[in-house]
Amino acid sequence: KNNEYGKARRGYQLLLKLDPRDQVAVAAMSNLENASAALTDESKLKFMLQQQPNAAHLSFALGNYYAKENRWPEAQAEYFKAWQGESKNADYVYNLAVSLDQLGKTSEALRFYNESLVLARNSNIGFSESDVEKRIRIISDK
């Protein structure tokens, strides 16, 4: 959250050295900029989700992978699973809104953008509230 990617990467690498199956560390590594290809591999995330199908953080990480690949229908499906698992996570709600927006489902996106702002009040978030407010205005003016 502090943009200290190198420090975060080293911490997660240590956790993975201690336990290569640490799903939270794998998911976090997949979300870091320039993470190693082995840890952002789609098949690895899917395999881990088979082991823990209700792991919201893994669905979120896989959604992020798909979003980077502009595979929005798949990203939306994974973000939806993450939201189902942790509906009070502002970042999950926000990413679900973005994926819906990318798919042209603006009325649904608007609902989740608004919800993400409500949830952002009580949490440390990874998105810009002012950008969300601007997008809400644009959608609402249509």
C-alpha positions in Angstrom: 0.0 0.0 0.0 3.0 2.3 0.5 4.4 1.6 -3.0 7.4 -0.2 -1.4 7.3 -3.0 -3.9 10.8 -4.2 -3.4 10.4 -4.5 0.3 7.0 -6.2 -0.1 8.5 -8.6 -2.6 11.3 -9.6 -0.3 8.9 -10.2 2.5 6.6 -12.4 0.4 9.6 -14.3 -1.0 10.7 -15.1 2.5 7.3 -16.4 3.3 7.3 -18.5 0.2 10.7 -19.8 1.0 9.3 -21.0 4.4 6.1 -22.3 2.8 5.9 -22.4 -1.0 2.2 -23.2 -0.7 1.4 -20.0 1.3 -1.6 -18.9 -0.7 -1.8 -15.4 0.7 1.9 -14.8 -0.3 1.3 -16.2 -3.8 -1.7 -14.0 -4.3 0.1 -11.0 -3.0 3.1 -11.6 -5.3 0.8 -12.0 -8.3 -0.5 -8.5 -7.5 2.9 -6.8 -7.2 4.2 -4.9 -10.2 6.8 -7.0 -12.2 6.3 -10.1 -10.1 8.0 -13.2 -11.4 6.2 -15.0 -14.2 6.2 -18.3 -12.2 4.1 -16.7 -9.4 1.6 -14.9 -11.7 1.0 -18.0 -13.7 -2.7 -18.5 -14.4 -2.5 -22.2 -14.0 -0.9 -22.0 -10.6 -3.6 -19.6 -9.3 -6.3 -21.9 -10.8 -4.7 -25.0 -9.1 -4.6 -23.2 -5.8 -8.3 -22.2 -6.2 -9.1 -25.9 -6.8 -7.5 -26.6 -3.4 -9.4 -23.7 -1.7 -12.3 -22.7 -3.9 -13.6 -20.1 -1.4 -10.3 -18.2 -1.0 -11.4 -14.7 -2.0 -7.8 -13.5 -2.2 -7.0 -16.1 -4.8 -10.0 -15.2 -6.9 -9.0 -11.5 -6.6 -5.4 -12.3 -7.8 -6.7 -14.4 -10.7 -9.1 -11.5 -11.6 -6.2 -9.1 -11.6 -4.3 -11.5 -13.9 -7.2 -11.6 -16.3 -7.6 -7.8 -16.1 -4.0 -7.3 -17.1 -4.6 -9.6 -20.1 -7.8 -7.6 -21.0 -9.8 -10.7 -20.4 -12.7 -8.8 -18.8 -15.4 -11.5 -18.8 -13.1 -13.8 -16.9 -11.8 -11.0 -14.6 -15.4 -10.1 -13.8 -16.2 -13.6 -12.9 -13.2 -13.9 -10.5 -13.9 -10.5 -9.0 -17.5 -11.6 -8.4 -16.2 -14.7 -6.6 -13.9 -12.5 -4.5 -16.8 -10.2 -3.6 -19.0 -13.1 -2.7 -16.3 -14.3 -0.3 -15.5 -10.9 1.2 -18.3 -8.4 0.3 -16.9 -5.7 2.7 -13.5 -5.5 1.0 -13.5 -2.2 -0.7 -10.8 -3.2 -3.2 -12.8 -6.3 -4.3 -15.9 -4.2 -4.7 -14.0 -1.6 -6.7 -12.4 -4.1 -9.1 -15.8 -5.8 -9.6 -17.1 -2.3 -10.6 -14.2 -1.7 -13.0 -14.8 -5.1 -14.7 -18.5 -4.5 -15.1 -17.7 -1.0 -16.5 -15.3 -2.6 -19.0 -18.1 -4.9 -20.1 -20.5 -2.1 -20.7 -22.7 -3.0 -17.7 -22.7 0.6 -16.4 -25.7 0.5 -14.1 -24.3 -2.5 -12.3 -20.8 -0.8 -12.2 -22.4 2.3 -10.7 -23.8 0.3 -7.9 -20.5 -1.2 -7.0 -18.5 2.0 -7.5 -20.8 3.7 -5.0 -20.5 0.7 -2.6 -16.7 0.8 -2.9 -16.7 4.4 -1.7 -18.8 3.6 1.3 -16.5 0.7 2.2 -13.4 2.8 1.6 -14.2 5.0 4.6 -13.3 2.2 7.0 -10.4 0.6 5.2 -6.9 1.0 3.7 -7.7 1.0 -0.1 -5.7 0.5 -3.2 -7.7 2.8 -5.5 -8.3 6.6 -5.8 -11.5 7.7 -4.3 -11.5 10.9 -6.4 -11.1 8.8 -9.6 -14.1 6.7 -8.6 -16.1 9.8 -7.9 -15.2 11.2 -11.4 -16.2 7.9 -13.0 -19.5 7.9 -11.1 -20.2 11.4 -12.4 -19.5 10.4 -16.0 -21.7 7.3 -15.8 -24.5 9.2 -14.1 -24.4 11.9 -16.8 -25.1 9.4 -19.6 
